[in-house]
Amino acid sequence: MIEITSVNNEVVKETAKLLQKKYREETKLFLVDGVNGVTEAVNSGIELVRVFCDTKTQINGINEEIIIKTTEAVLSKISDTKTAPPIVAVAKQKTQNITDLKHANKVILLEGIKDAGNLGTIIRSSVAFGIDAIILYGDTIDLYNPKCVRSTVGNLWKIPIYATKDFDILNKYFKDYERIATLPKGENIVPLKEYTPKENVLLMFGSEANGLSTELKEFANKNITIEMKNTVESLNLSTSVSLIAYKIMN
């Protein structure tokens, strides 16, 4: 265990760079903050590189050699929260592998999602409602964005998540699935309350701004919509995903 108190320390500066997507991609490292987040990372077998914490915080299962006792100022510098968390860990990203999805029956695909908080909430709901895997398709928010990691509330490592821009991969792995496009009201669309899922299902959601692309609408073999009062135009994406995930849970 060592101590670093200066915000100008080189290790602190290198760690703070991980707040930027560019450095997360280059190093394959990311930040986890908060006692719950770091505890779940440890319990899930995520490899930690170094752990900054205040003098009062202690988490079991962390090698003392990577623990850095530090100040509130340093913790603020390496976190994007308004209030400095008591602990911030640098961790190695998990390697993504499409084969992890081979035996997944219930899969959610998110196309072009940009909001880190939305993605984190969707991951949390997916774990809660028994979704087997998540695909991030197209140009999406970085999975290891600190806000996304924090919003999952420790559930990031409990479900396989695979990012791709390759439609051929979707066609290869999901051609035999029931492929659901979630759309606004229109022709040939089944209301959610009348929908009964098959054993293998791919639920496809577009971004709130753009919806699903024509490519994925054409890939779908069934369309569903969430029925709602006419006074409401649309739902938040994470709310929509949660409702449909709950519907197909059993």
C-alpha positions in Angstrom: 0.0 0.0 0.0 1.3 3.4 -1.0 0.2 7.0 -0.5 -0.3 9.7 -3.2 -1.6 13.1 -2.2 -0.7 15.4 -5.1 -3.1 15.9 -8.1 0.0 16.5 -10.2 1.4 13.0 -9.6 2.1 11.2 -12.9 0.0 8.2 -11.8 -2.9 10.4 -11.0 -2.6 12.2 -14.4 -2.5 8.9 -16.3 -5.5 7.7 -14.4 -7.5 10.9 -15.1 -7.0 10.3 -18.8 -9.3 7.3 -18.5 -12.2 9.7 -18.2 -11.7 10.1 -22.0 -12.9 7.4 -24.5 -9.7 7.7 -26.5 -7.5 6.5 -23.6 -9.9 3.8 -22.6 -9.7 2.4 -26.1 -5.9 2.7 -26.3 -5.2 1.1 -22.9 -8.2 -1.3 -22.6 -8.6 0.0 -19.1 -11.6 1.8 -17.4 -12.6 3.4 -14.2 -15.0 2.0 -11.5 -16.0 4.3 -8.7 -17.9 3.9 -5.5 -17.9 1.2 -2.9 -20.7 -0.9 -4.5 -19.2 -0.7 -8.0 -15.7 -1.7 -6.9 -17.1 -4.5 -4.6 -19.1 -6.0 -7.5 -16.1 -5.8 -9.8 -14.0 -7.7 -7.2 -16.8 -10.3 -6.7 -17.1 -10.7 -10.5 -13.4 -11.4 -11.0 -12.6 -8.2 -12.8 -8.9 -7.6 -12.7 -8.0 -4.4 -10.9 -4.8 -2.5 -11.8 -4.8 0.1 -9.0 -7.2 1.3 -6.5 -7.4 4.8 -5.1 -9.3 5.2 -1.8 -9.6 7.6 1.2 -8.2 6.6 4.6 -11.5 5.3 5.9 -12.6 3.0 3.0 -11.7 -0.7 2.9 -12.9 -3.4 0.6 -12.0 -7.1 1.2 -10.4 -9.1 -1.6 -8.1 -6.3 -3.0 -4.4 -6.9 -3.1 -2.8 -4.4 -0.8 0.0 -3.8 -3.3 -2.3 -2.0 -5.7 -4.1 0.1 -3.1 -3.2 3.8 -3.1 -4.3 5.9 -0.1 -5.1 9.4 -1.2 -7.0 12.6 -0.8 -10.5 14.0 -1.8 -8.8 16.3 -4.3 -7.1 13.3 -6.1 -10.4 11.3 -6.0 -12.2 14.3 -7.6 -9.6 14.6 -10.3 -10.0 10.9 -11.4 -13.8 10.8 -11.2 -16.5 12.6 -13.2 -19.0 12.9 -10.2 -19.9 16.1 -8.6 -18.8 14.8 -5.2 -15.6 12.8 -4.9 -16.3 9.1 -4.3 -14.5 7.4 -1.5 -12.9 4.9 -3.9 -11.9 4.7 -7.6 -10.4 1.7 -9.2 -8.6 1.2 -12.5 -9.7 -2.1 -14.1 -9.1 -4.2 -17.2 -11.9 -4.3 -19.8 -13.4 -7.7 -20.5 -12.6 -9.2 -23.9 -15.7 -9.3 -26.1 -16.5 -12.5 -28.0 -19.5 -13.2 -30.2 -19.3 -16.8 -29.2 -20.5 -15.8 -25.7 -23.9 -15.2 -27.4 -24.1 -18.7 -28.9 -26.5 -20.1 -26.3 -28.4 -16.9 -25.6 -32.1 -17.3 -26.0 -33.3 -13.8 -25.1 -31.1 -11.1 -26.7 -31.5 -7.3 -26.7 -30.0 -5.2 -29.5 -29.5 -1.5 -29.1 -28.8 0.5 -32.2 -27.1 3.8 -32.1 -27.7 4.4 -28.3 -25.9 7.6 -27.2 -26.9 8.2 -23.6 -24.6 6.5 -21.0 -27.2 6.7 -18.3 -29.8 5.0 -20.5 -27.4 2.2 -21.4 -26.5 1.6 -17.8 -30.1 1.4 -16.8 -30.9 -1.0 -19.6 -28.0 -3.3 -18.6 -29.4 -3.3 -15.0 -32.9 -4.1 -16.1 -31.7 -6.8 -18.5 -30.0 -8.6 -15.7 -33.1 -8.2 -13.5 -35.5 -9.6 -16.1 -33.4 -12.5 -17.3 -32.1 -11.3 -20.6 -29.2 -13.5 -21.8 -27.1 -11.0 -23.7 -27.0 -7.5 -25.1 -25.7 -6.3 -28.5 -24.6 -2.7 -29.1 -25.0 -2.2 -32.8 -23.7 0.6 -35.0 -22.3 3.9 -33.6 -23.0 3.6 -29.8 -21.9 5.1 -26.6 -18.8 3.6 -25.1 -19.7 0.8 -22.8 -17.0 1.8 -20.3 -18.1 5.4 -20.1 -17.9 6.1 -16.3 -21.5 7.2 -16.1 -22.6 4.0 -17.9 -20.5 1.9 -15.5 -22.0 3.7 -12.5 -25.6 3.4 -13.8 -25.4 -0.3 -14.1 -25.0 -0.4 -10.2 -22.6 -3.3 -10.4 -24.4 -5.3 -13.1 -22.0 -4.6 -16.0 -20.3 -8.0 -15.6 -23.3 -10.1 -15.1 -24.4 -10.3 -18.7 -22.5 -10.8 -22.0 -22.3 -7.5 -24.0 -21.0 -7.4 -27.6 -20.5 -4.4 -29.8 -20.4 -4.6 -33.6 -21.1 -2.6 -36.7 -21.2 -5.7 -38.9 -24.7 -6.7 -40.1 -23.3 -10.0 -41.4 -22.7 -11.1 -37.8 -26.4 -10.4 -36.9 -27.5 -12.4 -40.0 -25.2 -15.3 -39.1 -26.1 -15.7 -35.5 -29.8 -14.6 -35.4 -31.2 -15.7 -38.7 -33.2 -18.4 -37.0 -34.5 -16.2 -34.2 -37.8 -14.3 -33.9 -36.4 -10.9 -34.7 -38.6 -8.1 -33.2 -38.6 -4.5 -34.3 -40.0 -2.2 -31.6 -41.8 0.6 -33.4 -44.5 3.3 -32.9 -48.0 2.4 -33.8 -48.7 1.5 -37.5 -49.8 -1.3 -39.8 -48.7 -5.0 -39.1 -47.7 -4.1 -35.5 -48.6 -6.3 -32.6 -49.5 -4.6 -29.3 -47.2 -5.7 -26.5 -50.1 -7.0 -24.4 -50.9 -9.4 -27.2 -47.4 -10.6 -27.9 -46.2 -14.1 -26.9 -42.4 -14.5 -27.5 -40.9 -17.6 -29.0 -38.0 -19.5 -27.3 -35.3 -17.6 -29.2 -35.9 -13.9 -29.6 -33.9 -10.9 -30.7 -35.5 -7.6 -29.4 -34.2 -4.7 -31.5 -34.5 -1.1 -30.2 -33.4 2.1 -32.0 -32.2 5.3 -30.4 -34.8 7.8 -29.1 -33.6 10.3 -31.7 -33.6 8.1 -34.8 -35.4 4.9 -34.1 -34.4 1.7 -35.9 -32.6 1.9 -39.2 -34.3 0.6 -42.4 -31.7 -2.2 -42.4 -32.9 -3.6 -39.1 -36.6 -3.0 -39.8 -36.2 -5.2 -42.9 -34.2 -7.7 -40.8 -37.2 -8.1 -38.4 -39.8 -10.7 -38.9 -42.3 -9.3 -36.4 -43.1 -5.8 -35.2 -44.4 -4.8 -31.7 -45.4 -1.6 -30.0 -46.1 -0.6 -26.5 -49.7 0.6 -26.3 -50.1 3.8 -24.3 -52.4 6.8 -23.9 -52.6 9.2 -26.9 -51.5 12.1 -24.7 -48.0 10.6 -24.5 -45.9 10.6 -27.6 -43.2 8.2 -26.6 -41.3 6.6 -23.7 -37.7 6.9 -22.5 -35.7 4.1 -24.2 -34.7 2.5 -21.0 -38.3 2.4 -19.8 -39.4 0.8 -23.1 -36.7 -1.9 -22.9 -37.5 -2.6 -19.3 -41.2 -3.1 -20.0 -40.6 -5.5 -22.9 -37.8 -7.4 -21.1 -40.3 -7.9 -18.2 -42.9 -9.1 -20.6 -40.7 -11.9 -22.0 -39.1 -12.9 -18.7 -41.2 -16.0 -18.2 
